[in-house]
Amino acid sequence: MLKSWLFILTAWAGLVSFGGAAAAQEASPELRAGAERVVALIRGEGDPHAIFTPGFLAQVPASQLRAVIQQLTSQYGAVRGLGRITPQSPQAGAADVEFERATMHMTLVVDPGAPHLINTLFFTGADMRDDSLAAVIGEIRALPGRTSVAVARLGDGAPAMLAGLEPARPLAIGSAFKLWILAELSRQVRAGQRRWNDVVALDRRSMPGGTVHGWPRGSPVTLHTLAALMISQSDNSATDMLLHSLGRENVERIMATIGVTADARNRPLLSTLEMAAIKTGPAAGFNAWQQADEAGRRRMLERFDESSVDVARFTGNPLAIDSVEWFASAADLVRTMDWIRLNGDDDARAILAINSGLGAPLSGEFAYVGYKGGSEPGVFSLTWLIRNRAGAWHVVTGTWNNPAAPVEATRFTAMLARAVQLVR
């Protein structure tokens, strides 16, 4: 549920996007030099403080850079050199880094003034050599903890599974539950009960962070804006506003309509504030929640507000991810995306596509990419609805839980991005 800044691009982090490149445009000397410095750093040469701006290193310390580089070389082999550069301006562009087993794509931005330090860098995916879905599943199988993965082709009937790993296993999915709120909003719009441009007044907040958290109470905002922020930025306050406006019970019903097999574990469906308050509040409240039945839990939900949450506790080890969370299997998430594809309207699908969760080079190779992810310590979930250039629809989804320790989000993202590439 909580978002964090990661060096490797993850689906719930902000995405630097670029438009199409001018034909035959040459990379500027400063952009090429920046890309070459990244390659040298991966090779074990160079000082991060001579390559990146202080602002970048404040967000991504040198120790984290080295850890990411170690992950890259362990997964893709030794770096061979710099490949193609696709500039978008003298200071920004995309570049390929050639490894023994893959071509890694990155986007970078350098400062316009000398010494042209890098202020933005994302690794956005890799093209593996001689890769296969079986190889991806095999690597995911070796991860510690529990996983649920599915790659499915969508058509007129039920989704057809192409590859999977425990696809029926329900796990904690973090903010991916927001897909059910989007589905219910789209259903209400198509039924004539709501309009996307309906305006509501902000009357609640979740944890600090997100776009609307700091807005004045009573601020008018459309349902479309709330949904766009909920999906593209995982804005928790926008999420809780929508859950309240649409009706908790209505969202619970749409889960059953979609065919979410874990729907009973999600009743009552918690808001983001309620989930955080139960996990981080006093032990007596947590224990009472664990012991209560569904009716008792619904009565308890009236107790929570911002003062009930200790946000700092989400920065450490996993907290009750097996009991206080939102739950779905990979197959549930396939059905959810397929339901939105078939029954949602154009606005819902456009909102899903605001943040593709992929780098510009990869997402540009598809006719459509919709995405939602979710995370907190010990939980990481990624789900893509994609249409390739041949017109075939697929869902690629995977969730990784480890109650004992935080999971390696960058590693899991790279694995699932390979599955996305394989259905191009």
N, C-alpha and C positions, 0 to 999 in steps of 0.2 A: 504494500500500500504506500509506504513512504518512498519518495523519490530520492536518489542520490546521484551526484555527478560522477560519471565514469569515463575513463580514458577511452576504452573501447566503447563504441556506440552501442547503447542498449535501447530497446524499444520505448522505454518510458523516459529517456533523457531527451533533452532538446536536440534538434537536428539542424545542422547548417546545411542549407539547400542552395543549389546553384541552378541557373537556367542552362539552356543549351549552349554549347561552345560555338564560337565563330569558326567557320571552316578554315583549316590550315593555319590556325593561329599558333604562333610560336610562344613557348613559355618564356617569360622574362628572366633575366639572369638571377634576380633575387628570389623568384619562385623556384627555379631549378635548384639554386643553391640550398634553399630551405629543405626541399625534398631530399637532396643528397645528404644533408646533415642528418635527417631522420634515418636514412639507410646506414650511415656511419655509426649512429648511436645503436641501432639494432645489431650491428656487427661488433659492438663492444668498444667503439672508439668515440671520442668526444665527450664534452662536459655538458649536461643538460642546461646549466646556467649560462652557457655560451650559445645555446640553441633556442631556448624558449624565453618568453617574456616573464618578468616576475609575477605578473597577474596570473599567467597560466600555471606556473609552478606553485603559486599559492593554492590553486584548486587541485592540482595534480602534482604532488611532491615527487622529487627525483626517485625516492624509494619505490613509489608506486609505478613510475615509468619503468624502472628496472624489472619489477615484478611482471608487468605486462609484456615486456620484451622477452622475458624468460618463457612466458606462456606461448608467445608466438613461435619462438624457435623450437620449443619442445613439440609443438603441434605440427609445424610446417617445415622444420628442418632449418639448415643454415641459410642465411640470406645470400643471394647471388648478386643482386644489384638493383638499380633503379630501372623501371620499365617506362611505359608511356606516360606522358604528362598531358593533361587536358586543361589548359588554362581557361579561366572565366574572366580574369582581369589580371593586371600585372602583379597583384598581391594574392590572388585566390585561385584555387583550381583543384583538380583531382589528379592523383598519381598512382601508379602501380609499383609495388615492391615485389620483386621476384625472389621466391624462396625455393628450396629444393623440391617441395611437394605441392606448392600452391602459388598463385598470384594473389597478393593481398592488395586491396583497394583502400586508398586513404584520401581524405580531403584535408587541405591545410590552408591557412591564411597567414601571411607574414606582414609584419609592420611595414608601412610605406617608407619610413625613415631608416637610415643606416643605424645599426648593422642588420636590419631586416630580420629581427627575431620572430619566431613563430608564436602567434598568439592564439591559434585555434588548430586543433588536430583531432581528427576522428579516423580510426580504422573502421571501415564500413562493410567489410565482408571479404571473403576469399574464394577464388575459384580453385578447387582442388584438382589435381591431376589424377585421372583414373579413379574418380570418386564414385560412390554408389550409396543408395539409401541403406543397404545392408551394412556398409561400413560405418555410416553415421550412427545407426542404431547400436552397433557393436560398441562404439566408443561411449555412447550414453549409458549403456548397460553397466559399464565399469565404474560409473560415478558412485561415490558414497551416498547413503541415504536412499530415498525412493524417487522414482520417476514414472511419468505417464506420458507417452508420446504417440502421436498419430499423424500420418500423412494420408490424406483421403482425396479421391477424385469425386467431384460433385456433378450430379446430373438431374434427371427428372425424378428418379426414385431415391432410395436411401443412399447415403454416401458409401462409396466403395473404398475399402481400406487398401492402400498400396504398401504401407509399412507401418509397424507400430511396436510399442513396448509397453505392456500392461495398459492398453488403451482404456480399459474399463475401471482402472483403479482411481478412486476419488482422492484428490490431494488438495491442500491449501493453494489457492490461486491468486491471493492478493487482489489487486485492482481489476483483474480480468472479470470480476463479477459485474463491473459496470456495463458490460455488454448486455446484461439482462435488463438494466434500466433503459439503455438505448432501444432495445427491442420493444419494451412496453411503451415507451414514448412514441415510437413509430407506429405501433398498433393503435394507440389512442388517436393519433393524427389521421390514420387511414380510416378509422371508424367515425371520424367527424367529431370526436369528443374534445380534441385539442387542435391547435394550429401551431406550427413552428414559430410564428411570430407573436404568439401569446406572451404577454408581459406579466411577470411576477415580481413581488417586492422581496428583496433579500431579508430573511428573518432568522437565519441561523448560520453558524460557522462551524467548521470542523477544526482540525489542528492548524497551527500556523503554517503558512506556505500556500502556494497556489495563487491564482490571479484575484479571485473575488474575496479572499479571506479578509483583506484590509479595507474593502469597500464599506462605505457607511451603511448601516442598517436601513432598510427601506429603499435602497437603490433599485430602480426598475431595470430588469434585465429579461431578455426573451428566453424562451425555452431552448431555442436553437443555440444561443450563445452558451447557455449552461451545458448543453450536450456537447458542443464543440470543445469546450474547456475540459469537460469530464473525460472525453476520449483522447484528445490530442495531447493534453498536458496532465492528465490524471488528477485534475483539480478536485480535492476532497470536499471543499465547501460547496462547489457547484454540484457535486454528486449528491450530497446530503439534501440540498435544496430540491433537486429533481426527485429523489426518493420520497420526500415529504409531499411534493406537489402531485406526483402521480399516484401515490398511495402504496404503502409497503405491501399490503395484501395483493394489490394488482400485480406488482412485480413478482411476488411469490407465485401467483397463478401463471404468469407467462413462463416461468421456469418449467412448470408441469406441462404447459402447452408445447413447449419446445422439445420436451422429453429428457430433461435433466434428471438423471437417475439419482443424483445426490441431493435432490431438492429438499428432502426431509431434514437433512443436516443443516440446511440454510434457513430453517424457520425457527424463530423469527429472523428475517433477513436484516442483518445489522447495518446501520449506517457506519461510515468510517469513524465518526466520533464515538459511537457506542462501542465499536470494536476496540478502539484505543483505550477508552475509559475502563472497560472490563479488564483488559490485559494489564494496564499500568496503574490501576487504582488500588485501594486497600485490599489486602488479602481476604478480608471478610466478605467483601463484595464479590470477588472472584470465586471464592468457595461457594457462596450462595448461588451464583449463576450456574456453576457446575452441577449443583444438586437439584436445581429447579427443573420442572417439566416445562413444556412449551408455553402453557398458559401463565405459569409463574414468571418465566423469562419475559413475556410480553409486558407484564405489570412492572417489572424492574426497569424497563427501558425508559420510563419517565424520569428516572433519577439523574441522568447524565447531562453534563454540560462541559464547556471548555475547561473549567477548573478541575474536572475529574481526571485529566490526562497528564501524564508525565512523559513528554515527548522524548526526553533523553534516553529513556529505556529502550527505544527502538533502534538505538545505535550500537547495541551490544549483541549478545547472543539471542537465539530464537526464543520467542515468548509464546508458549501455549499454541503452537501452530497446528497441533492435532485436534484442538478442541474449540478455540475461539478464533474463527476465521470465516472465509467463504470457500466452499468446497465444490470441486467438479473434476471429472475425469477428462482425459484427452478426448474421448468419444463424446462427452457432453459438450465440450467446446467446439468440436466439429459440428454437432447438431445446432449449436447456437449460431455459429456463423452461417450455416446453410439456411437456417430459418430467416436470418436477416437478409440473406441474398434473395430468397424467394418471396418473403412476405414483408420485408421492410420497404420503405419508399426510397426515392432517389436521394433525399436529404440525408437519411440515415446512412446510406452507403457513402455519400460524399463526406460526411463527418468521419467515418471510419478511415477514410483515405487521407485525412489532413496530415497525419504523421504516419509515414509508412513503416517506421521501425527499421528501415533499411537505408543504406547509403544511396545517394542519388544515382551512382552508376548502375547499381543492381535494380533498384526500383524502376528505373527508366526502361528496363528490358521487359516489363510486363505491361499489359493493357490496363490492369487495375491491381492495386494493392491496398487492402484494408488491414488495420492492425490494432490490437490492444494487448498490453502486457500488464504484469503485476509483480510486486516484490515487497518483501520485508526481510529482516534477518532470517535465514533458513528457508526462504520461499522465493522462487523465481518462476515466472510463467510467461510464455510468449505464444501468441496466436495470430496467424496471418490468414486472410481470405484473399486469394490471388487468382487472376485470370491471365493466362499466358497469351502470347501473340497469336496462337492458333485457335484461341477462343475457349480453351478448356479451363474449367474452374477447379481449384484445389483449396484445401485447408491444410496448413502445416502448423501443428501445435505441440508444445511440450511444456511440462511442468516438472520442476525439481524441488523436492523438499528434503531438508535434513534437520531434524529437531535438535541435533547435537551441536551444530556449528553453522555459521553463515556459509552459503554456497558461493561458488565461483561464477558469478553472473557473466563475466566476459567469456569464459570458456564455453558455457552453455549456449550463449548467443551465437558464437562462431559455429558451433555444431549445427544448430537449427538453421542458421543462414545457409549452410551447405545444402540442407534438404530443400530449402526454398529454391536455390539455384538449380537443383536437379529436376525440378518440375517445370523449368522454363520451356 
